[in-house]
Amino acid sequence: MIFNSLDFAIFLPIVFLLYWFVTNKNLWMQNFLIVISSYIFYGWWDWRFLSLMLFSTVLDYACGVALGRNEDKRTRNLILGISLFCNLGLLMFFKYFNFFLDSFEGAFSLFGQEIELGTLNIILPVGISFYTFQTLSYTIDVYRRDLKPTSDFMAFTAYVTFFPQLVAGPIERATHLLPQFYKHRVFDYNKSVDGLRQILWGLFKKVVIADNCAEFANIIFNNSGDYSGSTLVLGAIFFTFQIYGDFSGYSDIAIGTSRLFGFDLMQNFAFPYFSRDIAEFWRRWHISLSTWFRDYLYIPLGGSKGGTWMKVRNTFIIFLVSGFWHGANWTFIAWGALNAIYFLPLLLANKNRQNLGIVAQGRILPSFREFFGILTTFMLTVLAWIFFRADSIGHAFNYIGAIFTNQLFSAPYIVEAESGLHILPKMVILLIILFVFIEWTGREGRYAIEKTFINQPKFFRWGFYYFISMIIFLYGGKSQDFIYFQF
């Protein structure tokens, strides 16, 4: 089930009414309703993979109980190892088995030896990377004694399966989300209105920005050899806004939906395209994953406290693993490596934490230095996204090479499939400009329209909400799958 579907539009009000008007007197029943609703939500895609989610839930609950009962270090290490092996083993099998086979065959072909190992027809379970990392955070935190193991299996199951963020995050920590399932929830009108406002903005990002950009980005990337350098630049920019609108839009809908049920999820995006350097970008992009890797991989490796070699090593490890997490393709690893190269000069010069605040806070416009930093960071990000979107490493290099030709400064165009005419999607470009303007004016909030007209009369507020809704209905693009469902 996807957020921008009729199915979800029917599903959400039913669960909401049952949650607040039928089970509201009993905490266990509320959590049970969340579990049942989450299994229906996930099973709507493919019920066969519900068993994987149940297995991860039972495994890590049992590991948590066992860790709570054992003080012997070797036993605790064994219990943690079982959790890591089983969870990561399932993830590696479903997501990377065929990738490793193909890479193994390719390695032999370099030496003139051709082998045929074949591949398996493996279906990637939606969201397996997300809920696997969420359950692992619980086991690791219990192992570290940062969290007491729970004895409430229903609350733990609700934490693992919570449908708003189940398949594409945010990847919540057990220390933050799990305790919320222990507490009695009371309906909060203002919190729910705020949640609906964030859902509206998330739908705008997804339906208007991401889906429209996807249509033209796909045309250009799939036929990149037929287009001029200027059009290829336009295609890369379209994908840049597609992936941001798609993923941050999902996060906004997930966070807003959670708020309807009385839960607070972490902010997953903080206006990353207004970053003044690449280090700031990574503090603002997919925050739940970046901080997960920081706390459970980067810091245990030594972080940036060691010598130069350790800093370089750990930086490349964290970015390469992040790239590999996104999918079984060398393009994602190249994308991670390129971002590591971007990041290293800032780290080695101790300038990776120089832009911690909100850009141009309290001002309408940025300074020239801030604007130059934003523009430079955005251009570097667009270049990196080409590797992320390309079908192969060769495709990415060919795409970039074709940009820097004598047609780079020609007028961009897209060939319309039906008529064969050369067109420029002006409306999509105008929508992107509107989107950037609203994001800029709302950059000091948790999401762009959180405070828009909040202190003005209802006429202005509701007029703005109707305006956004009208754009969604009039200019919503052809429905596209959420990009991060494949990760």
GIGI-V502823 format. One record per run of one state. SS is the DSSP state (a for helix, b for strand, c for the rest). FROM is the first residue (numbers start at 1). TO is the last residue. If there is no record, write none. Layout:
BEGIN
((SS;FROM;TO) (SS;FROM;TO))
END
This chain:
BEGIN
((c;1;5) (a;6;21) (c;22;26) (a;27;69) (c;70;72) (a;73;109) (c;110;127) (a;128;143) (c;144;152) (a;153;161) (c;162;162) (a;163;165) (c;166;173) (a;174;181) (c;182;188) (a;189;222) (c;223;223) (a;224;226) (c;227;228) (a;229;260) (c;261;271) (a;272;274) (c;275;277) (a;278;284) (c;285;286) (a;287;298) (c;299;307) (a;308;326) (c;327;329) (a;330;348) (c;349;367) (a;368;389) (c;390;392) (a;393;403) (c;404;413) (b;414;415) (c;416;421) (b;422;423) (c;424;425) (a;426;441) (c;442;457) (a;458;475) (c;476;482) (a;483;486) (c;487;487))
END
